[in-house]
């Protein structure tokens, strides 16, 4: 059995998906780490190795739901789009939504974050490109009340292929985004929103810009990292897997407004292949996981 894990920040909780590539079946385990509660989730009738999950809730009724999403191109160039919802309060099965055909796509290793019960994704416009061209990039929000993706939302920069773009949340109230230019390596830049809603996002002035040269070694590539922010102290913790030596090791870099502060070795990575450490803001929740209807 192959274990895939998706960490969902808005409960906060986690979903672990146990997948069998041979039988194309899998089970899901929903977990609230604060209460120690778990619940098994019935598998979807469909399976895809690149499927993505998000967790959220309706704004008024606080009904908790899970989104399963596939938006990929297979080896033959065919678009695969799948969109399913699972309600923890109401159902024992996945509800399929037909007609899902977005005009955007997610990077191979997508960046997303949950705020106020909804999930925000970093995406790029889906269109044929000439050599050296980069499609427009932006955010989209999945609204768990309407069960729909909203309009394109702006970023405070324009990124290109191989640039680092990573989303995080701040106290479950705002979005934070980290950007690093791969073409002209310079400072790591972080912005925090002053407004974030499914249909509107606005950004504060630059929150932090830190030179990466003193970090001596790590590549700020989107495949490698995640981060979280302490807004009051202006401290950022960036976690990566350093792979330039074998065996690779997980490392945390603590960065402040005056620059690099400290490197912390977190130990040898348990996954020496295509797997990387993940950190996020955590607000303990006493919300009970609904029992199976």
Secondary structure, DSSP 8 states (H G I E B T S, - for coil): -EEEEEEETTTTEEEEEEEETTTTEEEEEEEETTTTEEEEE---S---TT-EEEEEE-TTT--EEEEEEEEEE-TTS-EEEEEEEEETTT-SS-EE------SEEE-SS--EEEETTEEEEEEEE-----TT----EEEEEEETTTTEE---B--SS---TT-EEEEEEETTTEEEEEEE-SSS---EEEEEEEEEETTEEEE-S--EEE-SGGG-S----TTT-EEEEETTTTEEEEEEEE-SSSS-EEEEEEEETTEEEEEEEEEE-S-SSS-------------------
